[in-house]
Amino acid sequence: MKALFTTQVYENYAWREDGTIGTGPDSYWKAKGGDEYVVLNVNKDQVFEILEKVSLQIERNDDYIQETIVNLQVVEDDYLTDYERDQLEYDGTIQFPAKVIEWQS
């Protein structure tokens, strides 16, 4: 089994070219999609322990970017994400697989 983490990324649109943070109606966080990460060789009993540890490697929250885990699934080892399946269907190969996160219990 493997744990599949899906994230949502937001980019800060308040940053100005001079490096300052703006305020007002033109300053906002814009959703920019997300990423998919996998942890290999897991069992369902480890899910919350894995989430605690790998969230420190995945999630980010600073002045520029916010990346947050929005979904966690335990799936079979041969499971392909939607993006991986699309690559196979349209390109015949997976050039951009889900990112593998190393985890030790």
N, C-alpha and C positions, 0 to 999 in steps of 0.2 A: 504494500500500500504506500501511497505518498500523500502528503498534505499539500494542498493547492491554496495559495493565498492570492487574493485579488485586491488591488489597491486603487485608490482614487488620488490623483495628483491635482493640486491647485497651484497656480503661479500667481505671485503677487504683482498686480498691475499698478501698484502705487509707487514703485521705484522709478526714479527719474534718472536721466543720463548723468547728472552730476553726483549720483550716489545717495541722494536724500530720499526720504519717504514722503510722498505727497499725501495730502488729505483732501477730502471733498468728493464730489460725485464721480470724478474720473479715477478714483482709487478704489480698487476692488480685487478680490481673489477670483481668478478665472479657472474653471474646471478644464483640465488638459488631458483627460483620459486617465490611464493608469497602467500598471504592469501586472504581470503574473509571475509568481515565485513558487517553487516547489521544494519540499524537503523529502528526500527519499528514505525508504526503509523505515516507515513508522507504523504503529498500530493505533487503534482508536483510543486506547487508554492513555496514550501520550499526548493527545491533541492539545490540552490546555497548558501542559508543561512546555510543549514546543512553541505555542503561541506566545507565552510569556517571554521566552528566550529569543526567538527570532524576530519578534516585533521590534526589538532594539536594533536589529540589523536592517530591517525593512523601512520602518516608519521614520519620517523626517519632519521636523517642524522648525523652520527658521524664518528669517525675514524675507527670503526669496521664494521658497518652495514648501508646501505641505504635502506629505504623502502619508496616507492612512490606510490601514487594512480595513476593507469593507466586506470581505467574504472569506470564509475558510471552509474547505471541503476536504474530506478524506476520500481519495479515489483510488481506483486500481492502478497498478504500475504502468499499464499500457494506455491509460487515459490521455487523450489529447485535448488541449484547450480549443476553444472556437477558433482562435487565431492560428494555432498549429494546423487544425483541420483545413482552414481556408488556404493556407500556404500549400498544403499537399494537393488540394483540389485544383488550384489555379497555377501553381508553379511546379508541382510534381516533387517538391522537396521542402523540408522545413529548414529555413536559413536562420530564423529567429525563434528558437524555442523559449519556453518559460525559463526564467533564471533559477539556477539551483542554489539553494542556501545550505551551507554545511551546518549540521547540528549534532551535538554530542549530549547524551543524557547524563 
